[in-house]
């Protein structure tokens, strides 16, 4: 009883300290208790191998993560929960994982009780649960795959072992699969289009704030349901309607008054639909289907939302193309073996550096040689990775006059089996003793994303089969590179205000938290500006909302061009903007505010009938040692802005000057 009671009492006291904000108030004492708790349960559970303490052990680790987030005021530390959850799913059973998931909300009990960040906390917990669910699912699939392949009896080859063992007879040995069912199982496990489509639809829903986003597939003149963010069976296609018109005319449409005009949408759902945006999913000039977003709100969508949905439709088209292409892999079991080992690495990452490394390593396994990979940078190309060549002092090159320039213009793979009599330069840098060269452009929708070049001292270094495999690998790499670029764009959209192009309010708060936490370590000055457009409601009432949007964009553009590159500008809400001035004291903040104010005042805006100008009021606050939280800094800037408004507008006010 004592053996179980004392560790549990220590765990309870650590948890109670978290609720009482001890990580902030008495950091050293709380971390002493937390470390002792983790150490005791590590001994009981790990060293003594007592399974009964698994939940307590894992919960003590979760407590340590949450306490660190509170103590150091670094919100992104909470991301540690996700690899933590993936880790425990790998070593613990389903019951243990679910039990821990049920305990995680109790770590945020204070926020739930106070109603702070309620939606954010619920979203975080649901995301964590989804991560655990996916990890458990993948764990189960891997077990089944290992049983099917008998992986214990056939360990994988080293990733650095070339597949081609050349001798007098060329290729000595290539292992292949003989069972069609095994190949089918592989394809199903590697490519899951429905899951990818569902993830894209969910991302689109969150970005444009839709009630639901749905994909319908075209089969002649009939549209059929494929996937939706709604529950299965809640979306029912009907004949005709707006979505059929969209795919018939092959262009996007937006409707904001569906109920008033009694328009037919083209599908049924239990909730009402007041606004709709629909975009066709096109493969060239052929419509594959239509992606729709609906909302119960009137005028819920803008042309910007339609543009975002068009970007998602292109990504959906890529997934649908891959869905058609993958069965062609059956033509060669040997090719499948190589794609199993190499393409899976490309599919597993959205990081450009990881993708390029996987591509060059895979190319070396297929054809050992000197390798260079270039990424397109406008009209120039940058060397991202090279194997077997001396390091280049210069990384970015123009390809004019080289063999690579010809490949860029023709957009076709090119193999020169004997370069001894080729007079033009091969590479944009010096190369010696070349016998043959193969250049593979990374193409996606006729756009060159990059180039892979294989150089060899041997003449006729590559066989046709090696070239075919390199092209297959290159096609997959092109898709992965395009996906990485798309993912980076989605991440940008998630932190950007759609109208002005500045950071959104959420990202402003996150960056201010980061900068605020740095003050304790580096003691650098920090100031913020809260900016408000004077009489903005009058501008909307007089000229209309489109002109009001143009004013917001114009002011945002002036802010972006006036502040330094290291400063952080955001749309704070409505007609308000905010700027974080890093390393800037009170005097520097006032100088920057005045530059902004004068820049906006000197800008003119045009309508059909006349021109006008606007002014702004700015509140300024600078960090002092008496400020303990970022909210205090924002509050002081808000009060200074209020004083600027009361004082007649079109002025900049320092918080420190209010009470003088």
C-alpha positions in Angstrom: 0.0 0.0 0.0 2.8 2.4 1.0 4.7 1.4 -2.2 1.9 2.6 -4.3 0.6 5.4 -2.1 3.7 7.6 -1.7 4.5 7.8 -5.5 0.9 8.6 -6.2 0.8 11.3 -3.5 3.9 12.9 -5.1 2.2 12.7 -8.5 -1.0 14.3 -7.1 1.0 17.1 -5.5 2.8 17.8 -8.7 -0.5 18.0 -10.6 -2.0 20.2 -7.9 1.0 22.5 -8.2 0.4 22.8 -12.0 -3.2 23.9 -11.4 -2.0 26.5 -8.9 0.5 27.9 -11.5 3.6 26.8 -9.5 5.6 26.5 -12.7 5.3 30.3 -13.0 5.3 31.3 -9.3 7.7 28.7 -7.8 9.4 27.2 -10.8 12.3 25.6 -8.9 10.1 23.9 -6.3 7.7 22.5 -8.9 10.3 21.2 -11.2 12.0 19.5 -8.2 8.7 17.7 -7.4 8.1 16.9 -11.1 11.6 15.5 -11.7 11.3 13.4 -8.5 8.0 12.0 -9.7 9.3 11.1 -13.1 12.4 9.5 -11.6 10.4 7.3 -9.1 8.0 6.0 -11.8 10.9 5.4 -14.2 12.5 3.1 -11.6 9.2 1.4 -10.9 8.0 1.0 -14.5 11.1 0.9 -16.6 13.8 -0.6 -14.4 11.7 -2.9 -12.3 9.4 -3.6 -15.4 6.2 -3.3 -13.4 3.4 -2.7 -16.0 0.9 -1.5 -13.4 2.7 1.9 -13.3 2.5 2.6 -17.1 -0.3 5.2 -16.8 1.3 7.0 -13.9 4.7 7.1 -15.6 3.3 8.5 -18.9 1.1 11.1 -17.0 4.2 12.3 -15.1 6.0 12.9 -18.4 3.0 14.8 -19.7 3.0 16.9 -16.6 6.6 17.8 -17.2 5.8 18.9 -20.8 2.8 21.0 -19.7 4.8 22.5 -16.8 7.6 23.5 -19.2 5.1 25.2 -21.5 3.8 27.3 -18.5 7.2 28.0 -17.0 9.0 29.3 -20.1 5.9 30.8 -21.8 6.8 29.1 -25.1 3.5 27.8 -26.7 5.2 25.8 -29.4 6.7 23.5 -26.8 3.2 21.9 -26.7 4.1 20.4 -30.1 6.2 18.0 -28.1 2.9 16.2 -27.2 2.7 14.9 -30.8 6.0 13.0 -31.0 5.3 11.9 -27.4 2.0 10.4 -28.4 3.5 8.7 -31.5 6.3 7.3 -29.3 3.9 5.8 -26.7 1.7 4.2 -29.4 4.8 2.4 -30.6 5.5 0.8 -27.2 2.1 0.7 -25.4 -1.2 -0.9 -26.1 -4.5 0.7 -27.2 -5.9 0.8 -23.6 -2.9 2.7 -22.2 -2.9 5.2 -25.1 -6.7 5.9 -24.7 -6.3 6.2 -20.9 -3.6 8.8 -21.3 -5.7 10.7 -23.8 -8.5 10.9 -21.3 -6.1 12.4 -18.7 -4.6 15.0 -21.0 -7.6 17.5 -20.7 -7.1 17.5 -17.0 -3.8 19.2 -17.6 -5.7 22.2 -19.1 -8.4 22.2 -16.4 -7.6 25.8 -15.4 -8.2 27.0 -19.0 -11.4 25.1 -19.3 -12.8 26.4 -16.0 -11.8 30.0 -16.8 -13.1 29.7 -20.4 -9.7 30.9 -21.8 -8.7 29.7 -25.3 -11.5 27.1 -25.1 -11.8 26.5 -28.8 -8.0 26.3 -29.1 -7.8 23.8 -26.3 -10.5 21.6 -27.8 -8.9 21.7 -31.2 -5.5 20.8 -29.7 -6.9 17.8 -27.8 -8.8 16.6 -30.9 -5.6 16.9 -33.0 -3.7 14.9 -30.4 -6.4 12.2 -30.4 -6.3 12.1 -34.2 -2.5 11.7 -34.0 -2.8 8.8 -31.6 -5.5 7.2 -33.7 -3.5 7.4 -36.9 -0.4 6.1 -35.1 -2.3 3.1 -33.7 -3.7 2.4 -37.2 -0.3 2.6 -38.8 1.1 0.3 -36.1 -1.5 -2.3 -36.8 -1.0 -2.0 -40.6 2.8 -2.4 -40.1 2.3 -5.6 -38.1 0.1 -7.0 -40.8 2.6 -6.0 -43.5 5.5 -7.6 -41.6 3.4 -10.8 -41.3 2.6 -10.8 -45.0 6.2 -10.2 -46.2 7.9 -12.3 -43.5 10.2 -9.4 -42.8 11.9 -11.2 -40.0 13.3 -13.8 -42.4 14.2 -11.2 -45.1 15.9 -8.2 -43.5 16.0 -5.1 -45.8 19.2 -4.2 -47.7 21.3 -1.3 -46.5 20.1 2.0 -47.9 23.6 2.7 -49.1 24.0 -0.5 -51.1 23.8 0.0 -54.8 21.1 -2.1 -56.5 23.4 -2.5 -59.6 26.4 -4.9 -59.2 28.1 -4.5 -62.5 30.7 -6.9 -63.8 31.5 -8.6 -67.1 27.9 -9.6 -67.5 26.3 -6.2 -66.4 23.5 -6.8 -63.9 24.2 -9.8 -61.7 21.1 -9.9 -59.5 17.8 -8.0 -59.0 15.3 -9.5 -56.5 11.7 -9.3 -57.6 8.3 -10.1 -56.2 6.3 -13.0 -57.7 3.0 -12.7 -56.0 0.4 -10.2 -57.5 -1.4 -10.0 -54.2 1.7 -8.9 -52.4 2.2 -6.1 -55.0 -1.5 -5.0 -54.6 -1.1 -4.9 -50.8 2.0 -2.8 -51.2 0.2 -0.2 -53.4 -2.7 0.0 -51.0 -0.4 0.6 -48.1 1.7 3.2 -49.9 -1.0 5.3 -51.4 -4.3 6.1 -49.6 -6.1 8.6 -51.8 -9.3 8.9 -49.7 -7.3 9.8 -46.6 -5.2 12.4 -48.5 -8.4 13.9 -50.0 -10.1 14.0 -46.6 -7.1 15.8 -45.1 -7.1 18.4 -48.0 -10.9 19.0 -47.7 -10.5 19.5 -43.9 -7.6 22.0 -44.4 -9.7 23.9 -47.0 -12.7 24.1 -44.6 -10.5 25.5 -41.8 -8.8 28.1 -44.0 -11.9 29.6 -45.7 -14.2 29.1 -42.6 -16.8 26.9 -44.4 -19.4 24.7 -42.8 -18.5 21.8 -45.0 -16.2 21.1 -48.1 -17.1 18.3 -50.5 -15.6 16.6 -53.5 -17.9 15.3 -56.3 -16.6 13.1 -59.2 -17.8 13.5 -62.8 -19.0 10.4 -64.6 -20.3 11.7 -67.9 -23.2 14.0 -67.1 -23.6 12.6 -63.6 -21.9 13.8 -60.4 -21.2 11.3 -57.7 -20.2 11.9 -54.1 -16.5 11.1 -53.4 -15.5 12.6 -50.0 -16.6 15.3 -47.6 -15.8 16.9 -44.2 -19.3 16.0 -43.2 -20.3 12.6 -41.8 -20.7 9.7 -44.2 -24.2 9.7 -45.7 -25.0 13.4 -44.8 -24.3 14.7 -48.4 -26.6 13.4 -51.1 -26.1 14.6 -54.8 -29.1 15.7 -56.8 -29.7 16.4 -60.4 -28.8 19.8 -61.9 -28.0 22.7 -59.6 -25.0 25.1 -59.3 -22.3 22.4 -59.0 -23.4 20.9 -62.3 -23.4 24.3 -63.9 -19.8 24.8 -62.5 -18.5 21.6 -64.1 -20.4 22.2 -67.3 -19.0 25.7 -67.8 -15.6 24.6 -66.4 -15.1 27.7 -64.3 -15.5 28.6 -60.6 -18.7 30.2 -59.3 -19.7 32.0 -56.1 -23.3 32.3 -54.9 -24.2 34.3 -51.7 -28.0 34.5 -51.9 -29.1 30.9 -52.5 -32.1 31.0 -50.1 -33.4 34.3 -51.4 -33.3 33.3 -55.0 -34.3 29.7 -54.2 -31.4 28.2 -56.1 -30.7 24.5 -56.4 -27.2 23.7 -55.1 -26.9 20.3 -56.6 -26.8 18.3 -53.4 -28.8 17.9 -50.2 -27.6 18.2 -46.6 -29.4 18.5 -43.3 -28.2 22.1 -42.6 -29.2 25.1 -44.6 -27.0 26.5 -47.3 -26.9 30.2 -47.8 -23.6 30.7 -49.5 -21.6 28.4 -51.9 -18.3 28.5 -53.8 -17.6 25.7 -56.3 -14.5 25.1 -58.3 -14.0 22.4 -61.0 -11.2 19.9 -60.7 -9.6 20.0 -64.1 -7.0 17.7 -65.7 -6.0 19.9 -68.6 -9.3 20.6 -70.3 -11.1 17.6 -68.9 -13.2 18.0 -65.8 -12.6 15.3 -63.2 -15.1 16.6 -60.7 -16.0 19.6 -58.6 -15.0 20.8 -55.1 -17.6 22.8 -53.2 -17.6 24.8 -49.9 -20.9 25.9 -48.3 -22.0 28.0 -45.3 -25.2 28.9 -43.5 -23.9 32.5 -43.4 -24.9 35.1 -46.1 -22.0 36.4 -48.2 -19.7 34.0 -46.5 -17.2 33.7 -49.4 -15.1 36.1 -51.5 -13.0 35.8 -54.7 -10.0 35.2 -52.4 -11.7 32.0 -51.0 -12.4 30.9 -54.6 -8.7 31.3 -55.4 -7.7 29.3 -52.4 -10.2 26.5 -53.4 -8.7 26.5 -56.9 -5.3 25.8 -55.3 -6.8 22.9 -53.5 -8.5 21.6 -56.7 -5.1 21.4 -58.3 -3.8 19.3 -55.4 -6.8 17.1 -55.7 -6.2 16.7 -59.4 -2.7 15.5 -58.6 -4.0 12.9 -56.1 -6.5 11.7 -58.7 -3.8 11.5 -61.3 -1.6 9.4 -59.1 -4.6 7.2 -58.3 -4.9 6.4 -62.1 -1.1 6.1 -62.6 -0.2 3.7 -59.8 -1.8 0.5 -61.3 0.7 0.9 -64.2 3.5 -0.1 -61.7 2.4 -3.7 -62.2 4.2 -3.8 -65.5 7.5 -4.4 -63.8 8.0 -6.2 -60.5 11.6 -5.1 -60.4 10.6 -1.5 -60.7 8.2 -2.0 -57.9 11.0 -3.3 -55.7 13.0 -0.1 -56.3 10.0 2.1 -55.8 9.3 0.2 -52.5 12.7 1.2 -51.2 13.2 4.6 -52.7 9.9 6.3 -53.6 8.5 5.5 -50.1 11.3 7.8 -48.7 10.1 10.6 -51.0 6.5 10.2 -50.0 7.2 10.2 -46.3 8.4 13.8 -46.1 7.2 17.4 -47.0 10.7 18.8 -46.2 12.5 19.9 -49.4 16.0 19.0 -48.0 14.9 15.5 -47.0 13.2 14.9 -50.4 16.4 16.0 -52.3 18.6 13.8 -50.1 16.3 10.8 -50.7 16.3 11.5 -54.5 20.0 11.8 -54.8 20.7 8.7 -52.6 18.1 6.7 -54.5 19.6 7.8 -57.8 23.1 6.7 -56.6 21.7 3.3 -55.7 20.3 2.9 -59.2 23.4 4.2 -61.0 26.5 4.9 -58.9 28.0 8.1 -60.3 28.7 11.8 -59.5 25.3 13.5 -58.9 24.2 17.1 -58.8 20.6 18.4 -58.0 19.6 21.9 -59.0 16.4 23.6 -57.7 14.8 26.3 -60.0 15.0 29.9 -58.7 13.3 31.9 -61.3 15.6 31.9 -64.4 18.5 30.7 -62.3 19.3 27.4 -60.6 20.7 26.6 -57.2 22.8 23.6 -56.2 21.0 22.0 -53.3 23.0 18.7 -53.1 25.8 17.0 -54.8 27.6 13.6 -54.4 31.2 12.8 -55.5 32.0 16.3 -56.7 34.2 19.0 -55.1 32.2 21.6 -53.2 31.4 24.7 -55.3 32.0 28.2 -53.9 29.1 29.5 -55.9 25.7 27.9 -55.4 23.4 29.8 -57.8 24.1 29.6 -61.6 22.7 30.7 -64.9 22.7 27.8 -67.4 23.1 29.8 -70.6 25.4 28.0 -73.1 25.5 24.7 -71.2 24.0 21.3 -71.9 21.6 21.9 -69.0 20.2 25.0 -70.8 19.2 22.8 -73.7 17.4 20.4 -71.3 15.5 23.3 -69.7 14.3 24.5 -73.1 13.3 21.0 -74.4 11.9 19.9 -71.0 12.9 16.3 -71.8 15.4 13.8 -70.2 18.7 13.8 -72.1 21.3 11.1 -72.1 24.7 11.7 -73.8 26.5 8.4 -73.8 29.8 9.9 -75.0 30.7 13.5 -74.2 34.3 13.4 -75.4 33.4 15.2 -78.6 30.7 17.5 -77.2 32.1 21.0 -77.5 29.7 23.1 -75.3 30.1 23.1 -71.5 28.1 20.3 -69.7 27.8 22.0 -66.3 27.9 25.7 -65.3 31.0 24.9 -63.3 34.3 23.0 -64.2 34.1 19.2 -64.6 37.0 16.9 -65.5 37.2 13.5 -67.3 33.6 13.1 -68.2 32.6 10.1 -70.3 28.8 10.3 -70.2 26.0 12.4 -68.6 22.3 12.0 -68.0 20.1 15.0 -67.1 16.6 14.5 -65.8 14.3 17.6 -65.5 11.9 17.7 -62.5 8.7 18.6 -64.3 5.3 19.3 -62.8 2.5 20.5 -65.0 5.0 21.6 -67.6 6.9 23.7 -65.0 10.6 22.9 -64.3 11.0 22.5 -60.5 14.6 21.4 -60.7 17.1 19.1 -62.4 19.0 15.9 -61.6 22.3 15.4 -63.3 24.3 12.1 -63.2 28.0 12.4 -64.4 30.3 9.4 -65.0 33.8 9.0 -66.2 32.7 5.9 -68.2 31.3 6.0 -71.7 27.9 4.4 -72.0 27.6 4.3 -68.2 23.9 3.8 -68.1 21.7 1.0 -69.5 18.2 1.8 -70.8 16.7 0.0 -67.8 18.6 2.2 -65.4 17.4 5.3 -67.3 13.8 4.1 -67.1 14.1 3.6 -63.3 15.6 7.0 -62.9 12.7 8.6 -64.8 10.2 6.8 -62.6 12.1 8.0 -59.5 12.3 11.5 -60.9 8.5 11.6 -61.6 7.8 10.7 -58.0 10.3 13.2 -56.8 8.6 15.9 -58.9 5.3 15.2 -57.2 7.0 15.2 -53.8 8.7 18.5 -54.5 5.4 20.0 -55.7 3.7 18.7 -52.6 6.4 20.2 -50.4 5.9 23.6 -52.1 2.1 23.2 -51.7 2.5 22.4 -48.0 4.7 25.4 -47.4 2.1 27.5 -49.1 -0.7 26.1 -46.8 1.5 26.8 -43.8 1.9 30.4 -45.0 -1.9 30.8 -45.5 -2.6 29.5 -42.0 -0.7 32.5 -40.5 -1.6 35.1 -43.1 -4.5 37.5 -43.3 -6.2 36.8 -46.7 -7.1 40.4 -47.5 -3.9 42.3 -46.6 -1.2 39.7 -46.8 0.1 40.6 -43.3 0.3 38.1 -40.5 -3.0 37.3 -38.8 -4.0 38.0 -35.2 -3.2 34.5 -34.0 0.3 34.6 -35.4 0.9 38.0 -33.9 0.1 36.7 -30.5 2.4 33.7 -30.9 5.3 35.8 -32.1 4.8 38.4 -29.3 4.9 35.5 -26.8 8.2 34.3 -28.3 9.7 37.8 -28.2 8.4 38.4 -24.7 10.1 35.2 -23.5 13.4 36.3 -25.1 13.5 39.4 -23.0 14.5 37.5 -19.9 17.5 36.0 -21.6 18.8 38.8 -23.8 17.5 42.0 -22.2 16.8 43.7 -25.6 14.3 46.5 -25.9 10.9 45.6 -27.3 8.0 47.9 -28.5 4.7 47.4 -30.1 2.4 49.7 -32.2 -1.4 49.4 -32.3 -2.6 51.2 -35.4 -6.2 52.3 -36.2 -7.5 53.8 -39.5 -9.4 57.0 -38.6 -13.1 57.2 -39.5 -12.9 53.9 -41.4 -16.7 53.3 -41.0 -17.3 56.6 -42.7 -15.1 55.4 -45.6 -17.2 52.2 -45.9 -20.5 54.0 -45.7 -19.4 56.7 -48.2 -17.6 54.6 -50.9 -18.6 51.0 -50.1 -16.9 47.9 -48.8 -14.7 47.3 -52.0 -13.1 50.7 -51.5 -12.8 50.0 -47.8 -10.9 46.8 -48.6 -8.6 48.8 -51.0 -7.9 51.2 -48.1 -7.0 48.3 -45.8 -4.7 46.8 -48.5 -3.1 50.2 -49.1 -2.4 50.9 -45.4 -1.0 47.3 -45.0 1.3 47.9 -48.0 2.6 51.1 -46.4 3.2 49.3 -43.1 5.0 46.5 -44.9 7.3 48.8 -46.9 8.1 51.2 -44.0 9.1 48.8 -41.2 12.3 46.8 -41.1 12.6 43.2 -42.3 13.1 42.0 -38.7 9.9 43.6 -37.5 6.5 41.8 -37.4 3.4 43.3 -38.8 -0.1 41.9 -38.5 -3.7 42.7 -39.1 -5.0 42.9 -35.5 -8.7 43.0 -36.4 -11.1 45.1 -38.5 -9.3 48.3 -39.3 -6.6 47.8 -36.7 -3.1 46.7 -37.3 -0.2 45.8 -35.0 3.6 45.9 -35.3 6.2 44.3 -33.1 9.4 46.4 -33.2 12.2 44.1 -32.2 15.2 45.6 -30.4 13.5 49.1 -30.5 13.3 51.4 -27.5 10.7 54.1 -26.8 12.3 56.8 -28.9 12.9 54.4 -31.9 9.3 53.3 -31.7 8.0 56.9 -31.8 10.2 57.6 -34.8 8.9 54.5 -36.6 5.3 55.4 -35.7 5.7 58.9 -37.1 7.2 57.5 -40.3 4.2 55.2 -40.7 1.7 57.9 -39.9 3.2 60.3 -42.5 3.5 57.6 -45.1 -0.2 56.7 -44.9 -1.3 60.3 -44.7 0.6 61.1 -48.0 -1.0 58.2 -49.9 -4.0 58.8 -52.0 -6.9 56.5 -52.9 -9.0 56.7 -56.0 -12.7 55.9 -56.7 -14.7 56.3 -59.8 -15.6 59.9 -59.0 -12.7 61.3 -56.9 -9.6 60.8 -54.8 -9.2 60.9 -51.0 -6.6 60.2 -48.3 -6.8 58.6 -44.9 -5.1 59.1 -41.6 -4.1 56.7 -38.8 -3.8 56.9 -35.0 -1.1 55.0 -33.3 -0.7 53.8 -29.7 2.9 52.9 -28.6 4.1 50.9 -25.6 7.6 49.8 -24.7 8.6 46.9 -22.4 9.8 47.9 -18.9 10.8 45.7 -16.0 7.4 46.2 -14.3 5.6 44.4 -17.1 5.2 40.7 -16.4 2.9 39.6 -19.2 2.5 40.3 -22.9 -1.1 41.3 -22.3 0.1 44.2 -20.2 2.2 45.5 -23.1 -0.8 45.2 -25.5 -3.1 46.9 -23.0 -0.8 49.9 -22.6 -0.6 50.3 -26.4 -4.4 50.1 -26.6 -4.8 52.8 -24.0 -2.3 55.0 -25.8 -4.3 54.5 -29.0 -7.5 55.5 -27.2 -5.7 58.7 -26.0 -4.6 59.4 -29.6 -8.3 59.0 -30.7 -9.5 61.3 -28.0 -6.8 63.9 -28.7 -8.1 64.4 -32.3 -6.8 61.4 -34.2 -3.9 61.4 -36.8 -1.2 61.3 -34.1 1.1 58.9 -32.3 1.0 58.6 -28.5 3.4 56.9 -26.2 1.9 55.2 -23.1 4.6 56.7 -21.0 3.5 60.2 -21.9 -0.2 59.8 -20.9 0.4 60.2 -17.1 3.2 62.8 -17.3 
